[in-house]
């Protein structure tokens, strides 16, 4: 009989208090933000940004203090640097954050201290972890990372409530997640000099502060700064490096700029003296000076050597001489690090075998085991080499240098950002699966208009496992939802998805089929039917983009979606209207009149971009830069009537075999990714006169280091044949492949009637993109 009263007593007692959700701000007040004066400066920066973000959503700005009597508080700090955070170590699981790179927790804690009813606790394992935690809360309340850079105005909310529960973040999938500002004379430098910071007249601390803020919001942590001759060297102004340290940004320099030196602006001796074979002491003194001034900051040192402004290294001619000289450079650089900083094994260093340096690396270098090898792509988004099994065991690990923008041969692409998320995922996860997780350095040119691609890259780098599961369309819908709201997600995501698909077949900057100095203008090899279908699809894209609406975020919608969609459509209309008129292809697109109208509309659209936000972006977005450098790599001037005649390229008629879409490439490809042996079987009727099979694959490079992709092709019950796609050199075939985003070769010939085709991947990760019957 005594059990009943005891049972009643047990159920009458209050259960252990469950954490409650916390009101961060409402129409009357906002919780104070409390930080420690002993914490890193970036924690204070993030706290002030969070306060401003809360104010932008609610109209209530939290006070920022080191001591508060408020009943509701937000505690932001680094474990070991913040007494308040340390006082809750057991309650927030701080032991699990020890030695965790850039990790953080976000949780609500009831009665964390006398007189405090509730605190939102943001605790970081290190200074960037704490800052990332604050910016994560900004995301949670609806503030986009692109709040300033793309004018994404937050939606007003009367009350902000943070749900209960402990949320743990990190460590990131990739340790160093970097942004490279490059080819900045196209837009970023003239915009900074004339619009954003005319008093400085160049890219300086005011501009870099905006860059650093964006990087923290995107969870990036490493910067290669702008480095063209037009830009004042980053370290030419000591305020830049000091600012980077305050923002906890790891500073490096490009593959061509060892030891944090910006050669085009800082090497004051004659150019011929930047030669390690003839002037090693002069070059070493130049490098040593930078180590002395910047060794107190967190840096990622590039070692090795190329010439001034990204040219081949001087002083050696044969492969053996190049290897010997580069080995001497590496040994001497390591000694400089030992002399000025400490044991090289404890200093983060990278070696980037870019262009001809990759060939030198392949001959065998004495590269220390603790140095990170950063594998380059081919400048067009296709990674040239992956680490071998032995290289994956290197203490320094591996990284990748990846382009979303490029100025160079065969043709540049800097104006619009059209590399699809699916290609980015294909290449970067292939690298990640092969141990490339130490550094992802992303060349994004002027930052705008690469907003969507940068978001995707850094989301992927932070959490590969989760992000890679999303298809291109799923990610774009998610981006649209987070940026414009759930009710806009499907429509906006659809426009972005189609934008990437159409422009992958041919980038807006690549709408010419000739390149290089002195080459004769010639038409595309596309049929009238293909051109008509493409222009109809672009018309649909323009209509869909024009029909979008985002009340209160009209400027953001224009910048992120409408301008790129409509500008790429107008560029295609301009080119193909002229081409079809010039070579009489039979696709009536209106000729020169239509092309002129498209050109005028494009110029007006770009001017509209510059006028947004009362001229905030004036000079940043340009179809072509104002300077006259590297003109042979740029978009050719339209072939208006009266220009030198355009030669008609013979059109190779083809009949395509429909394939089930496998990704975001063009909407037609079927991947054979995975293990060798993956196969595809299709049946088709060979049209009369089209008896040769043509196969196309993505112009990726074999993961295994092989010099060619191989596909097995069997027609009906005949003996299978092997079709190869050469990947051994960056030659004319490579040039055509990266511009077409496809490598094509012919296979079996003499086909007729109904055929059954079996295609077998003889190498892992080859991606079959298309099958055609040609004459």
C-alpha angles and dihedrals in degrees: 000000000000093000094072097059090045091050091049090050092052095052091045093057115091114255120240106291113265116217112260132217113260131226105229095185140345137175092289107040149350130224115260116250111227123197135165123252088219093059126098117283091243090065090059091046091052091047092054091047091050090051090051091047092052089049091050090056102038107015090240116110116205116228115244115219145147092230130029140178093196117128091226120046142168114221116200121179154120120263108254092020101063120059091200093054091044091052089064096043095121095043095052099039094248091166089071090059096056112122089357111142111237095338126152143173130216118199144144117242124194117220095356092168138004110291094012114108097189141354134195102220121206108182125179130198088218138001096281092044091057091047093047088052091057092049090047088060088051088056090047091057093049104266111140121221083236094058092123104019094052101020094243100172112207118240114251117252126182093208132028115200125184112208120236123254137079115273119193123200131190169332093188120237091237120041101211115033109186143191122204116200104207140164085020093162085079094070121321098066098045089044092051093044098047107022115021104030110010091155089064092036095209144042103304143140095309091055095040090052088061090047092050092049090053092047093054091048090052091045092244117144111181133065134195100193129221110288113175120122092256092062125078107242113264093234092041084086111048089203089073096060092043089052092049089054091051089053091045091238115157108229126215137151133235127281089266096049113071123194095016092295123144098211101189091057104027107040100091100172121086112294091242089063091065085088120118093198093059104022110029095145093051092049093046092052089052091053094042092057092061093047089055095051100041106030092104092066131076104264140169105214120213111213130190124055145259130169127279112294099011099306130133119286115267127226102051134072112176124059090248093052091048092051093047093048094046091050088055090049091052094048093048093047090053090052090051089053090049092049097047107027112014141257107004090218088069096047119086110242136169134198117202114198093202123174109323091005088070089061090050090049090052090058089061128270132200091242113166114245095237094059116101113235108218110203115213129221121223091262091262100076100274115116110229101206140009127206118270122231089267093048090051087064093059113122090226093053126203139291138181134231106210132184128220088163133026142181110202149061137014092011131331127237112199107122102072130018109234106151101126121233089236092062091045090052093045094054103034096045090047086055093045092051087055094054100271099141107117100081136003108188113189122200103209102162110214096359091237126106091020094080098122094044093047091050090052095047095050093043088052093046092050096048114009095169096059101033097049090060091067120089117227091260093047091052093047091050089051092049090049091049093050092045104038107013137267095280091059098042101093097045096044094041089053093053092049092047093052091044091059094043096051096044094047089068087059127349118234088243091053099057093127130075098213132064142169131059116311097006117146118246111250136175129254120269090235122122124236089250092056093046092048091050091048094050092047089053091050090049088055090048092052092049092049092048092047090051095057121106133191110172110214091011101064094128093050090049091052094048098044103034120003101048096050093043096047096038092053090048092051092048090055092046091051094049102042095042088058095041095050091049094045099051101025097237093164098246103121105210097154100269124230094347093059091043092052091049090050091049092050091047091050093051090048092049091052091048088051089056091053092049095055118117091015093306097317093144100037109149099007100098115054133161086211130009123246095241127086100229125128093358094164090067095053137089107287118238112265114272096244118183107282094036119116106292119266115236115233111240114217107256115229102214112219140179113213126220108225112241130192109258114252103178147339099296103105101323093259108070126108115204121222090190120152131044123005109265097053107140144193128201122197134168124212143160113245109228117233110274095013100096103144123085117223119196126197130195133180110271093245122138122246113267091220094059092250117152096234143028115239131204126184112222125194123182112204106310097331123125109281118248130206119238117196133200111202114230098165100108144014096250137136090294090055091048092054091043097056093045091049092036085225139083114216132193133165121248133178115008135196094050122159141166123006114349137182114214125198115191118192126191107230091184130045119257098015109147118212107212105176149354122208139171111225135183 
